[in-house]
């Protein structure tokens, strides 16, 4: 076994990795949430009469689609910025403290 030390992180690579993970996780959250909004707005529209039902149902469909698109985009941008800042802060502190040590093993 040998010990390695992470002295510096690639800021852009960490930011891209955080953004990719946040995009996938936010899709897992946003799609069911958007469908939930659409379904319940249509249920509410079925109970309303006249133009009010059309407005509630149509508004709910639009809002559900906006949620399914906007949440992943917003979360991805926030994760990219957060990952970049986190990597920058790590690089600054690793210069003072020495970084994180990891133990690795060569596998044949």
Buried (B, 14 or more C-beta within 10 A) or exposed (E): EEEEEEEEBEBEEBBBBBBBBBBEBBBEBBBEBBBEBBEEBBEBBEEEEEEEBEEBBEBBBEBBBEBBEBBBEEBBEBBBEBBBBBBBEBBEEBEEEEBEEEEEEEEE
